[in-house]
Amino acid sequence: MLTVIVILLVAWAVLAVVGFAIKGLLWLAIIGIILFIGTLIFGLVRRSARRRKSV
């Protein structure tokens, strides 16, 4: 699961960089940032839930 989250984070970061590099694709950068933050929060929540479950 951690591998999937890391791959998604990299993909969203690349989308954000491409969106900022090409002026016409600013919307792509915004979507990339939103998805990056959402995936990061999802990963942190899943990780903390797994820690509580194992303790």
NUVOPA-66206 format. One record per atom (N, C-alpha, C): x, y, z; residue in one letter. Coordinates in steps of 0.02 Angstrom, whole numbers, padded with zeros to 5 digits, always signed. Layout:
// NUVOPA-66206
XYZA...
//
This chain:
// NUVOPA-66206
+00041-00060+00000M+00000+00000+00000M+00044+00063+00000M+00098+00061+00037L+00143+00118+00040L+00172+00134-00028L+00188+00082-00067T+00216+00092-00133T+00167+00128-00179T+00104+00109-00175V+00052+00141-00217V+00046+00215-00198V+00047+00230-00135I+00040+00299-00113I+00100+00341-00136I+00160+00313-00132V+00219+00349-00154V+00217+00361-00229V+00196+00311-00267I+00189+00319-00340I+00139+00374-00356I+00082+00374-00322L+00032+00426-00333L+00059+00495-00316L+00096+00501-00261L+00124+00565-00241L+00172+00591-00294L+00213+00547-00322V+00260+00567-00374V+00221+00589-00437V+00169+00551-00455A+00130+00569-00514A+00097+00637-00505A+00069+00651-00447W+00036+00715-00436W+00087+00772-00436W+00146+00759-00409A+00198+00810-00409A+00220+00826-00481A+00227+00775-00523V+00245+00786-00592V+00190+00827-00628V+00127+00809-00616L+00072+00847-00647L+00075+00921-00626L+00089+00933-00564A+00092+01002-00539A+00149+01040-00573A+00207+01009-00579V+00265+01042-00611V+00250+01056-00684V+00221+01008-00719V+00204+01018-00789V+00153+01075-00796V+00105+01076-00751G+00054+01128-00753G+00083+01198-00742G+00132+01204-00698F+00163+01269-00687F+00212+01287-00744F+00242+01237-00775A+00290+01250-00829A+00255+01275-00892A+00196+01251-00905I+00158+01271-00965I+00101+01316-00942I+00104+01379-00960K+00056+01428-00935K-00016+01410-00948K-00031+01380-01004G-00100+01362-01021G-00127+01305-00979G-00084+01271-00945L-00106+01213-00905L-00103+01226-00830L-00118+01287-00811L-00118+01304-00740L-00169+01262-00702L-00224+01246-00734W-00275+01204-00702W-00247+01135-00685W-00200+01111-00726L-00169+01046-00713L-00127+01049-00650L-00093+01106-00640A-00053+01115-00579A-00098+01116-00517A-00154+01149-00522I-00200+01154-00465I-00227+01085-00448I-00248+01047-00500I-00273+00979-00488I-00218+00935-00459I-00157+00941-00485G-00101+00902-00459G-00087+00916-00386G-00090+00979-00366I-00078+00997-00296I-00134+00970-00252I-00196+00977-00274I-00252+00952-00234I-00247+00876-00225I-00233+00840-00280L-00226+00767-00275L-00167+00747-00233L-00111+00784-00237F-00052+00770-00196F-00069+00776-00122F-00101+00830-00103I-00120+00840-00033I-00170+00788-00010I-00219+00772-00053G-00268+00721-00035G-00237+00653-00025G-00191+00634-00070T-00157+00569-00063T-00113+00568-00001T-00080+00622+00013L-00037+00626+00072L-00078+00618+00136L-00134+00652+00140I-00178+00647+00198I-00205+00576+00205I-00227+00547+00148F-00252+00478+00149F-00199+00430+00174F-00138+00437+00150G-00084+00394+00172G-00069+00401+00246G-00069+00462+00270L-00055+00473+00341L-00110+00444+00385L-00172+00452+00364V-00228+00424+00403V-00225+00348+00405V-00212+00317+00348R-00207+00244+00345R-00149+00219+00387R-00093+00255+00385R-00034+00235+00424R-00047+00240+00499R-00080+00294+00520S-00093+00302+00592S-00145+00251+00616S-00193+00234+00573A-00244+00184+00591A-00211+00116+00597A-00163+00101+00555R-00129+00037+00557R-00086+00032+00621R-00056+00088+00641R-00014+00088+00701R-00058+00075+00763R-00116+00107+00766R-00161+00097+00824R-00186+00026+00827R-00198-00003+00770K-00224-00071+00767K-00172-00121+00791K-00108-00110+00775S-00055-00157+00794S-00033-00150+00866S-00049-00095+00898V-00027-00083+00967V-00076-00110+01016V
//
